[in-house]
């Protein structure tokens, strides 16, 4: 049993809203220490004060309290305390950002979490801070509590931690976590092996960062007669958001085409949902639920097949009848190799796999593919955090699920900030909320999405030199820094940090290639391209890589190229058209691969949209 000291008990200040992808199941936890000298355990009250001072220093580096200059946050400004949890030498566990909010302490590197997948260190890992200095040895109580906390996080239903335990030095250039690192290395922080999975939880659209649909058409269970299996024909490293980008930007569809998606780890993602007409199989989108495995022929794991089977059984349960199991190429009028020989044979042989039910946290079948709430400006989770930040009581669960309590909370907030209380968080509510909380600025700049302080911190985090003063004051240097960032992440360079810049920044940090946009198709750009198209990233642009790019363009840009490794004018024109669709590159489609095409490719890779 884990006891966590609530933020209200250590008198935490409300954190500012934090956006960006958050999926700790992909990675796990990163362990930190305070560093600097020695901090012998004092009274428990001393630990409460230290946690509060860390938050103060993180949110305002000019504050000091009990902390010396080397303490965390000395040179950076965060939206809240940077860690999810803090553990002291007495074994007490303090809630930092908690379970529902991505941390900011782990750094921005992309961490390899499997043979075929990487994830951002903050996007895919919890951050746990041990309150000890460089000269201190962690107490048995601290180590036991960290171990218990990791076990608790792994068992959490909504945001479970993955199986990786890393010291901060394993994911960033630092000596942190000091004397906790040997315990990371020797496995003594590893909890007991968990029992086998007993259910599948569907990851909602808000959790994987889905764009709102342009439109959707409803159907009924009486109209559903079948269940169709697909594959993405892309690398297993693809994310649902990347597939949604292809479907909406390259195909011009109103949303991602599938009703659900399943990755190689067996995770299920909500697409259009149970009763929204899909765009996955011509002539069968109303009658069939479409489920896509993210990967190529032969990539589907036993876990993935078990999850697909679980979705099939759930669809039968909800419809009250047995739907016909089929595969994409087996449907009349659909001449395609999808879902590949392996999954095709598996479906034909009865979809044999372990029976794992869909858990209670799956989205309700009546949600229409995304739940309620206005999400084109602010996700449901972000709305819930904003409501709580203004003191709503009892506080909302920050779970990304729209329901009566969230609707009531948003209406309460709207009344407080002085706009129409209709429960829809649109631009007027966003502007009024930002004005109400002050936005952290004393100057110009676009603050409806991110305060000036947060903009300055983000610019510095990408390596702007000389770094901006993080003072919340908008001036010529901050304007220049934001424009520099916009150029790097590939959006219009106008100095206004709006939703497009916010999305592009997080795409760059979480899934982007971090390339220098210089038009040079060198080893770094080649490797990033290879990773995006799912071929070995060796930095050598040979025939195998050229064939992989042609297959990629055939799949995602409908290029109809001959896959021969001869990347001539026809292939280059297909690439240029794809970059124009996905990255808004504005290239002349002339079939000549020059500096402008490489520059557009680098920008699109940096945005994770290739």
C-alpha positions in Angstrom: 0.0 0.0 0.0 1.5 3.4 -1.1 0.6 6.5 0.8 1.2 9.7 -1.2 1.2 13.1 0.4 -1.2 15.3 -1.6 -0.2 18.6 -3.1 -2.6 20.4 -0.8 -0.9 19.0 2.3 2.5 20.4 1.4 0.7 23.6 0.2 1.7 23.5 -3.5 0.9 26.4 -5.7 -1.4 25.6 -8.7 0.6 24.6 -11.7 0.1 26.2 -15.1 -1.5 24.0 -17.7 0.9 21.6 -19.3 0.4 20.2 -22.8 2.1 17.6 -25.0 1.9 13.8 -25.4 2.1 11.8 -22.3 2.4 8.0 -22.4 4.7 6.6 -19.6 3.7 3.1 -20.6 6.2 3.3 -23.4 9.1 3.9 -21.1 8.9 3.8 -17.4 10.5 6.0 -14.7 13.6 8.2 -14.4 15.3 8.6 -11.0 16.8 11.9 -9.9 18.6 13.4 -6.9 19.0 17.0 -5.8 22.8 17.0 -6.0 25.2 19.4 -4.3 26.8 18.7 -0.9 25.0 16.8 1.8 21.5 17.0 3.2 21.2 14.9 6.4 17.7 13.9 7.2 16.0 16.5 9.4 12.5 16.5 10.7 9.7 15.5 8.4 8.5 19.1 8.3 11.8 20.2 6.8 11.1 17.8 3.9 7.7 19.4 3.3 9.4 22.8 3.1 12.1 21.6 0.8 9.5 20.2 -1.7 7.6 23.5 -1.6 10.8 25.5 -2.2 11.7 23.2 -5.1 8.4 24.1 -6.7 8.9 27.8 -6.1 12.3 27.7 -7.6 11.1 25.8 -10.6 8.2 28.2 -11.3 10.3 31.3 -10.5 14.1 30.9 -10.6 14.5 34.2 -8.7 13.1 32.7 -5.5 15.4 31.0 -3.0 13.9 29.7 0.2 16.0 27.0 1.8 17.6 26.0 -1.5 21.1 27.0 -2.5 22.1 28.0 -6.0 22.8 24.5 -7.3 19.3 23.3 -6.5 17.0 22.1 -9.3 15.4 24.8 -11.4 18.1 27.4 -10.8 18.4 28.4 -14.5 15.1 27.1 -15.9 11.4 28.0 -15.5 8.7 25.4 -15.5 4.9 25.3 -15.4 5.0 23.5 -12.1 7.5 21.4 -10.0 9.3 19.4 -12.7 8.9 16.0 -11.1 5.9 13.7 -10.8 6.8 12.6 -7.3 9.4 13.4 -4.6 10.7 10.8 -2.0 12.5 11.9 1.1 15.0 10.0 3.4 12.1 9.3 5.8 10.4 7.3 3.0 7.6 9.9 2.6 6.2 10.2 -1.0 5.1 13.7 -2.1 2.8 14.3 -5.1 4.5 16.6 -7.6 2.9 16.8 -11.0 1.3 13.5 -10.1 -0.1 10.8 -12.4 -1.8 12.8 -15.0 0.8 15.4 -16.1 4.0 14.8 -18.1 7.2 15.8 -16.2 9.8 18.4 -17.3 12.8 17.1 -15.5 14.0 14.2 -17.7 15.3 16.2 -20.7 14.3 16.3 -24.3 16.3 13.4 -25.7 14.6 10.6 -27.6 15.1 7.3 -25.7 15.1 3.9 -27.4 12.5 1.8 -25.7 12.4 -1.2 -28.1 14.1 -2.4 -31.2 11.9 -0.3 -33.4 10.6 2.6 -31.2 11.9 5.6 -29.4 10.1 8.1 -27.2 10.9 11.5 -25.7 12.3 11.3 -22.1 9.6 13.5 -20.7 6.9 12.1 -23.0 7.5 8.5 -22.0 8.8 8.4 -18.5 7.7 9.5 -15.0 10.3 11.6 -13.0 11.0 10.6 -9.4 13.2 12.8 -7.2 15.1 11.6 -4.2 15.7 14.3 -1.7 19.5 13.7 -1.2 22.7 15.4 -2.1 25.8 14.2 -4.0 27.5 13.1 -0.7 24.4 11.4 0.8 23.6 7.7 0.7 19.9 6.9 0.2 18.3 5.5 3.3 16.6 2.1 3.3 13.3 3.9 3.7 13.9 6.0 0.6 14.8 3.0 -1.5 11.9 1.0 -0.3 9.4 3.8 -1.0 10.8 4.4 -4.5 10.4 0.7 -5.2 6.8 0.7 -3.9 6.1 3.8 -5.9 7.3 2.3 -9.1 5.1 -0.8 -8.5 2.2 1.5 -7.9 2.8 3.4 -11.1 3.1 0.3 -13.1 -0.3 -0.9 -11.8 -2.1 2.4 -12.5 -4.9 1.8 -15.0 -5.0 5.1 -16.8 -1.3 6.1 -17.0 0.7 2.9 -16.2 4.5 3.2 -16.1 6.5 1.0 -18.5 9.1 -1.5 -17.3 12.2 0.7 -17.7 14.0 2.2 -14.7 16.7 4.6 -15.6 18.9 7.1 -13.7 18.8 10.6 -15.1 22.4 10.1 -16.3 21.2 7.3 -18.5 19.0 9.7 -20.5 20.9 13.0 -20.1 24.4 14.3 -19.7 24.5 14.7 -15.9 25.8 13.0 -12.8 22.2 12.7 -11.4 21.0 10.7 -9.5 24.3 10.4 -7.7 24.3 7.7 -5.1 21.0 6.4 -6.2 22.5 5.2 -9.5 24.0 2.0 -8.2 20.6 0.9 -7.0 19.2 1.6 -10.5 22.0 -0.4 -12.0 21.8 -3.4 -9.7 18.1 -3.8 -10.0 17.2 -3.4 -6.4 14.6 -0.8 -7.2 12.8 -3.3 -9.4 9.4 -4.3 -8.0 8.2 -7.9 -7.9 7.1 -9.2 -11.3 3.5 -8.2 -12.0 0.8 -10.8 -12.6 -0.1 -11.5 -16.3 -2.4 -8.9 -17.9 -6.0 -9.5 -17.3 -7.6 -6.9 -19.5 -7.0 -4.3 -22.3 -7.6 -0.6 -21.7 -8.3 1.5 -24.8 -6.2 4.6 -24.9 -8.6 7.5 -25.6 -8.1 10.1 -28.4 -7.3 12.8 -25.9 -4.5 10.7 -24.5 -2.8 10.1 -27.8 -3.2 13.7 -28.9 -5.8 13.3 -31.6 -6.8 16.2 -33.8 -10.5 17.0 -33.6 -12.5 15.5 -36.6 -13.7 17.8 -39.3 -17.0 15.9 -39.4 -18.3 12.5 -38.4 -21.2 10.3 -39.4 -23.0 8.0 -36.9 -24.2 4.5 -37.4 -25.9 1.9 -35.2 -25.1 -1.6 -33.9 -28.0 -3.0 -36.0 -26.1 -1.8 -39.1 -22.9 -3.4 -38.0 -22.4 -6.9 -39.5 -18.6 -7.4 -39.7 -15.2 -6.8 -38.2 -12.2 -6.0 -40.5 -8.5 -6.4 -39.7 -6.0 -4.0 -41.4 -2.3 -3.2 -41.2 -0.7 0.2 -41.6 2.1 -1.2 -43.9 4.4 1.2 -42.2 7.0 0.8 -39.4 5.9 -0.2 -35.9 7.3 3.1 -34.7 4.4 5.0 -36.3 2.1 6.7 -33.9 -1.7 7.0 -34.2 -1.2 10.8 -34.6 1.1 10.3 -37.6 -1.4 8.0 -39.2 -4.1 10.5 -38.5 -2.0 13.2 -40.1 -1.6 11.1 -43.3 -5.3 10.4 -43.5 -6.4 14.0 -42.9 -3.6 15.9 -44.8 -2.6 13.5 -47.6 -6.0 11.8 -48.2 -8.2 14.7 -47.2 -10.4 12.6 -44.9 -12.3 14.1 -42.0 -10.4 12.0 -39.4 -8.2 8.9 -39.0 -9.8 6.2 -41.0 -9.9 3.3 -38.6 -12.2 2.7 -35.6 -9.4 1.4 -33.5 -5.6 0.8 -33.8 -3.4 -1.7 -32.1 0.4 -1.5 -31.8 3.1 -4.2 -31.4 3.0 -3.9 -27.7 -0.7 -4.8 -27.6 -1.9 -1.3 -26.8 -5.3 -0.4 -28.2 -6.0 3.2 -29.4 -9.4 4.7 -30.0 -9.7 5.9 -33.6 -13.2 6.9 -34.7 -14.7 4.7 -32.0 -17.4 2.0 -32.1 -20.3 3.7 -33.8 -18.7 6.3 -36.1 -18.6 5.4 -39.7 -14.9 4.8 -40.7 -12.9 5.3 -43.9 -11.0 2.0 -43.9 -12.7 -0.3 -46.5 -14.6 1.0 -49.6 -18.3 0.0 -49.4 -18.0 -1.5 -45.9 -17.4 1.5 -43.6 -20.9 1.5 -42.2 -21.2 -2.2 -41.8 -17.8 -3.1 -40.5 -15.7 -2.0 -37.5 -12.2 -1.5 -38.8 -9.1 -2.3 -36.6 -5.6 -1.5 -37.8 -2.4 -3.2 -36.6 0.4 -0.6 -36.7 3.2 -2.3 -38.6 4.0 -4.4 -41.7 3.4 -8.0 -42.7 5.0 -10.3 -40.0 5.3 -7.6 -37.4 2.1 -8.5 -35.5 3.0 -9.9 -32.1 1.0 -12.3 -29.9 0.1 -9.4 -27.7 -1.2 -7.4 -30.7 -3.3 -10.4 -31.9 -4.7 -10.9 -28.4 -5.8 -7.2 -28.3 -7.4 -7.4 -31.8 -9.3 -10.5 -30.6 -10.4 -8.6 -27.5 -11.8 -5.8 -29.6 -13.6 -8.3 -31.7 -15.2 -10.0 -28.7 -16.1 -6.6 -27.3 -17.8 -5.6 -30.6 -19.8 -8.8 -30.5 -20.8 -8.1 -26.9 -21.9 -4.5 -27.6 -23.8 -5.5 -30.8 -25.5 -8.5 -29.2 -24.6 -10.7 -32.2 -21.6 -12.4 -33.8 -20.0 -10.1 -36.3 -18.3 -11.7 -39.3 -14.5 -11.6 -38.9 -12.7 -10.6 -42.1 -9.7 -8.8 -43.5 -9.3 -5.8 -45.8 -8.4 -7.7 -49.0 -11.1 -10.2 -48.4 -14.0 -7.7 -48.7 -15.8 -7.4 -52.0 -14.5 -4.5 -54.0 -11.3 -4.1 -52.0 -8.4 -5.5 -54.0 -5.4 -5.0 -51.7 -2.7 -7.1 -50.0 -3.7 -5.6 -46.6 -3.3 -6.9 -43.9 -0.5 -9.0 -45.2 -0.1 -12.8 -45.3 0.4 -13.3 -41.6 -2.7 -11.5 -40.4 -4.8 -12.7 -43.3 -4.0 -16.3 -42.4 -4.6 -15.6 -38.8 -8.1 -14.3 -39.5 -8.9 -17.1 -41.9 -7.9 -19.6 -39.2 -10.3 -18.1 -36.6 -8.2 -15.4 -34.9 -6.7 -17.7 -32.3 -5.2 -15.8 -29.4 -5.4 -15.5 -25.6 -8.7 -14.2 -24.4 -8.2 -10.9 -22.7 -11.3 -8.7 -22.1 -11.6 -5.0 -22.6 -11.3 -3.4 -19.2 -13.7 -1.0 -17.5 -11.7 2.1 -18.5 -12.5 1.7 -22.2 -14.4 4.7 -23.8 -18.1 4.2 -23.8 -19.5 3.0 -27.2 -21.7 6.1 -27.5 -18.9 8.6 -27.4 -18.8 9.1 -31.2 -15.0 8.9 -31.4 -13.5 11.3 -28.9 -15.9 12.1 -26.1 -17.5 15.4 -25.5 -16.0 18.8 -24.8 -14.5 21.4 -27.1 -11.0 20.0 -27.9 -10.0 22.1 -30.9 -8.5 24.7 -28.6 -7.7 22.8 -25.4 -7.8 19.0 -24.7 -10.3 17.7 -22.2 -7.4 16.9 -19.8 -6.1 20.5 -20.1 -9.6 21.8 -19.5 -9.9 19.7 -16.3 -6.5 20.9 -15.1 -7.5 24.5 -15.7 -10.8 24.1 -13.8 -8.9 22.6 -10.9 -6.3 25.4 -11.0 -9.0 28.0 -10.3 -10.0 26.1 -7.1 -13.0 24.0 -8.3 -14.1 21.7 -5.4 -14.2 18.8 -5.3 -11.4 18.8 -7.9 -12.1 17.0 -11.2 -10.3 13.8 -12.1 -7.8 14.7 -14.8 -8.5 11.7 -17.0 -9.3 13.2 -20.4 -12.9 11.8 -20.2 -15.7 14.2 -20.8 -18.7 13.7 -18.5 -21.2 15.6 -16.4 -18.7 16.6 -13.7 -16.2 18.0 -16.3 -19.1 19.8 -18.1 -20.2 21.4 -14.8 -16.6 22.3 -14.0 -16.0 24.0 -17.3 -19.3 26.0 -17.0 -18.2 27.0 -13.5 -14.9 28.3 -14.9 -16.7 30.1 -17.7 -18.9 31.9 -15.2 -15.8 32.9 -13.1 -13.8 34.3 -16.1 -16.9 36.1 -17.5 -17.9 34.3 -20.7 -21.0 32.4 -21.8 -21.3 29.3 -19.6 -22.1 26.8 -22.4 -19.6 24.1 -21.6 -17.7 24.6 -24.8 -14.0 25.6 -24.5 -13.5 27.7 -27.6 -11.3 30.7 -28.4 -13.4 33.1 -26.3 -13.1 30.9 -23.2 -9.3 30.4 -23.8 -8.7 34.2 -24.1 -10.8 35.0 -21.0 -9.1 32.2 -19.0 -5.7 33.4 -20.0 -6.6 37.0 -19.1 -8.0 35.9 -15.8 -4.9 34.0 -14.7 -2.6 36.7 -16.1 -0.6 34.6 -18.5 2.8 35.3 -16.8 3.6 38.3 -19.0 4.1 42.0 -18.8 4.5 42.6 -22.5 3.3 41.6 -26.0 3.4 38.2 -27.6 0.8 35.5 -28.1 -0.2 34.2 -24.6 -3.5 32.4 -25.2 -1.6 29.1 -25.6 1.6 29.6 -23.7 2.8 32.4 -21.3 5.8 34.5 -22.3 7.9 32.8 -19.6 7.1 29.4 -21.0 7.8 30.6 -24.5 11.2 31.9 -23.4 12.0 28.5 -21.6 10.9 26.6 -24.7 13.2 28.7 -27.0 16.1 28.1 -24.6 15.4 24.4 -24.4 16.1 24.1 -28.2 19.5 25.6 -27.8 19.0 29.3 -28.7 22.2 31.2 -28.1 22.7 33.4 -26.3 19.8 32.2 -24.2 16.8 34.5 -23.4 16.3 35.9 -20.0 13.3 34.0 -18.6 11.6 37.0 -17.1 8.1 37.0 -18.7 8.8 40.3 -20.5 8.2 40.4 -24.2 10.8 42.3 -26.1 12.8 42.2 -29.4 15.0 39.4 -28.2 12.1 37.2 -27.2 10.4 38.0 -30.5 13.5 37.0 -32.3 13.8 33.8 -30.3 10.3 32.7 -30.9 10.7 33.3 -34.6 13.9 31.2 -34.5 12.0 28.4 -32.8 9.2 28.6 -35.3 11.7 28.3 -38.2 13.2 25.3 -36.5 10.0 23.4 -35.9 8.6 24.3 -39.3 5.7 26.7 -38.9 5.0 30.2 -40.1 7.6 32.6 -38.7 5.4 35.4 -37.3 6.4 35.6 -33.6 2.9 34.6 -32.5 2.8 31.4 -30.4 -0.6 30.0 -31.3 -2.0 26.5 -31.5 0.0 25.7 -34.7 3.3 26.6 -33.0 2.4 24.7 -29.8 1.6 21.5 -31.8 4.7 21.8 -33.9 6.9 22.4 -30.8 5.7 19.3 -29.1 5.9 17.2 -32.3 9.5 18.4 -32.6 10.4 17.6 -29.0 8.5 14.3 -28.7 8.8 12.7 -32.2 10.8 15.0 -34.4 14.2 14.5 -35.8 16.0 17.5 -34.2 17.8 18.2 -37.5 19.5 21.4 -38.4 17.5 22.8 -41.4 20.4 23.5 -43.7 19.4 21.7 -47.0 22.3 19.2 -46.6 21.2 15.6 -47.2 24.0 14.3 -45.0 24.1 11.3 -42.6 21.9 12.9 -39.9 19.1 13.6 -42.4 19.5 10.3 -44.1 19.3 8.5 -40.7 16.2 10.5 -39.7 14.6 9.6 -43.1 15.4 6.0 -42.6 13.8 5.9 -39.2 10.7 7.5 -40.5 10.3 5.0 -43.3 11.2 2.0 -41.1 14.5 0.9 -42.6 17.9 0.5 -40.7 19.2 3.9 -39.8 22.8 3.6 -40.9 23.1 7.0 -42.5 23.9 5.5 -45.9 21.5 6.3 -48.7 21.7 3.1 -50.7 19.3 1.1 -52.9 17.5 -0.5 -50.0 16.7 2.9 -48.4 15.5 4.2 -51.8 13.2 1.3 -52.2 11.8 1.8 -48.7 11.1 5.4 -49.5 9.3 4.4 -52.7 7.2 2.0 -50.7 6.5 4.7 -48.2 5.3 7.1 -50.9 3.2 4.4 -52.5 1.5 3.7 -49.2 1.0 7.2 -47.8 1.0 9.4 -50.9 -0.6 7.0 -53.4 2.4 7.5 -55.7 2.1 4.2 -57.7 5.9 4.1 -58.1 7.8 1.1 -59.4 9.8 0.0 -56.3 13.2 -0.4 -58.0 15.5 1.7 -56.0 16.0 4.2 -58.9 14.9 7.4 -57.3 14.5 9.4 -60.5 12.3 12.3 -61.4 9.0 10.4 -61.0 10.0 9.4 -57.4 11.2 12.9 -56.6 8.0 14.5 -57.8 6.1 12.1 -55.6 8.3 13.1 -52.7 7.7 16.8 -53.4 4.0 16.3 -53.6 4.0 14.5 -50.3 6.1 17.2 -48.6 3.7 19.8 -49.9 0.7 17.9 -48.4 2.2 16.9 -45.1 4.5 19.9 -44.4 3.0 22.7 -46.4 6.4 23.0 -48.1 5.2 25.0 -51.2 7.7 23.2 -53.4 7.7 23.3 -57.2 6.9 19.7 -58.3 9.7 19.6 -60.8 11.3 16.2 -60.1 14.7 17.8 -59.2 15.9 17.0 -55.7 17.8 20.1 -54.7 18.4 22.1 -51.6 14.8 23.3 -51.3 13.5 19.7 -51.3 16.0 18.6 -48.7 15.1 21.7 -46.5 11.4 20.8 -46.8 12.2 17.2 -45.9 14.2 18.3 -42.8 11.4 20.5 -41.6 8.8 17.8 -42.1 10.9 15.3 -40.3 11.4 17.7 -37.4 7.7 18.0 -37.1 7.2 14.3 -37.1 4.8 14.5 -40.1 6.7 12.6 -42.8 
